[in-house]
Amino acid sequence: MAEKKKLDIPAVKTIDEILSEFHFLEYSTRKRNLAYQVQYLDFQIKLLKEYVIYGSVLNSLLRNAVISITNIIEYLLFTCLRSEYGKDPKSHKFPSLIGQAKTRNMISKNLAGDLNKINDLRNNLHPSKQKDALDVNCFDKKDANACLATMRKLKKELNDYFNRKNTKVELDNTPCPYEGHVEMLFDGGQCPYCYGVHN
């Protein structure tokens, strides 16, 4: 059997760097999960920037990037609304989350419009919309860049909102899933998931 080649992965942001970017969110398991999603998106973006990729593989990477961005956006909206309400929002659907955030003045009317455009764009992947088009052709670089710019704007507006309130969003208090595992599993006794030291 041939030996596998190691992929020369471009330098991506570390989890700690990403966690600090979302400083308006309280540290928790959910915040760390968000950081992993953002890191994977960063990896996809680096691939697109640093390698010549073409054809259906390029289209699939753009499709995955748009899906990743949309997931991150939904996650942020849900989490911040949950903090506002003290419980889960009544509706978890993307358009409803956008509307609720706009109603509570967490995001601007312009941003809400951009987020609704992303929702419409993502809906192109629904099987009912693909009678005449392949889903790998649903998105291009312009779409991916627009989604990325909107995600960054959302992060800024949510950050500004919670700075005005001078509060942090507490995602949840879910314990680390590695809690109870012996320290020998981790280098230096430090858990790779939450960076804590478990007994």
N, C-alpha and C positions, 0 to 999 in steps of 0.2 A: 504494500500500500504506500502510495506516495505521501511524503510528509507535507502537511499543510503549510502554506505560506502565511507569514504574518502580515496583516494589513497595516500599512503605515498610516495610522489614523492621524489626521491633522489635529493640532492642539485645540482642544475645546475648553470651555470655561469649567472650572472645578465646581463641585457642589457647594463648597463654602462661598465662592464668588457669587453664585446664583442666589444662595440663601441671603446674602447681604443685599442683593438688588431688591429683594422682596422684604426689606426690613420692616415694612408696615404690617406684616403678618407675624403673629406670634409663632415661635418655633413649635413644631409638633410633627407627628408622623405625616400628616397631610401636607404640610409645607415641604417636607423632604421629598414626598412623592411628586409634588409640583416641580421641585428642583430637578428631579430626574427627567421629567418630561421636557423641561426647558433645555437641559443638557443634550438630550437626544435631538431636539430641534436644532441646537447649535451645531451638532455633528452633521446633520443633513445639510445645513446651510454651508458649512465648510466644504463638504463634498462638492456641492454645486459651484462654489467659488473657485476651488483649487484644482478641479479635474475637468477635463474635456469629456462631457457626457452627452450623448445624443440619442435620438430615436425614442422608442417606447420606454427605455430605461430612464431617460431624462424626464419624460412625461410622468412616469410612475413616481419618481422622486419628488417632483413638484406637487403631485397629488398627495403624497404622504406628508409633505411639509404643510400644505393647507389643512389637512386633517389634524395634524399635530397642533398647529396654531389655534384652530377652532376648539380643540379639546382644552387647551390651556386657558383660552378666553372663557369658556363655559365654567371651568373650574374656579377661576378667579371671581366671576360674577356670583356663582353659587355660594362660595365661601364668604364673600363680603356681605352678601344679603343675609346669610345665616347669622353672621355677627350682628347685623342691624336688628333682626327680628328676635334673636335669642333662640331661634329654632329654625328648622329647614323652611325654605320658601314654599308657599302653597303649590306652585307649579315649578317643575324642574326643566321645562322645555325652554330651549334657547331664546325664542322670541319673547317669552314671558319674563325670563331673567333680565333681558335687555330693558323691557318696559318697566319692570319693578325698579331697576337701578336708576333709570331716568326719572321716574316718579319721585324717588327719594333724593334726587339731586346728587347722586353719587357720580353720575356721568353726564356730559353735556348732550344737548339735542343732536348736535352734529355727529358726535361719536356714536350715539344710538343709531343714527342713520347708517353710518359706516358698518356697524356691527350687524345691522339687518341685511346689508348687502352681502356680508360674509355668510350669513345664514342662507340667503338665496343661492349664493355660489356653491356652498356645500350641498345644498339640496339637489344640485345637478347630478350628484352621485346616486340619487335614489333610482332604483330600477325602472320606476314608472317614467322617468325623464330620459331614459336611454334607449328610446325606440330606434333612433337613427344615428346615435353617436356613441363611440366607445368611451368608457370612463377614463381611460388614460389620456384622452384628448380634452377632458373637461377644463383643465387649468393650464395656464402658461406662466412664464416668469413674471409678467406684469401682475397677474392675479396673486401669485405668491408674495411678491413685494408689497402689494397693497394690503394683504392680510397681515404681514409682518409689521408694517407701519401702524396699522390699527391696533395690533396687540400692544405695541410700545406706547401708543397714546393712551390705551386703557390702563396700563400699569401706572403711567404718570398721573392720570386723573384720579385713580383710586388712591394712590399715594398722597396726592394733594388733599383729597377728601378726608382721609383719616388723619393727616397732619393737622388739618383745621380742627378736627374733633379731638386731637391730641390723644388718640387711642390707637391701640394695635388690635388687629383682628385675631381672635383666638380661634384657630381652626378646629381643634378638638384636643382632648387629653388622652388619646389612644396610646397605650404603652407600646414601647418598642417591641416588635415581634421576636426579637432576639433575647428579650428579658428572660433570665433563668438559664441561659446557655453558659457554659463554663468559659472563663476568660481566655483559656488556652486556644480557643477557636480564632481569636483575633490577634493581630500583630500588636505587641505592646499592651495587650489587655484592653485595647480600645475597640469598641463596637464600630464596624464600618457603616452601620445604618444610622445611628443617632449620635455617634462619637462619645457616648457615655461609657462608663465602666460598670459592667453588670456583675453582681455577686452570684 
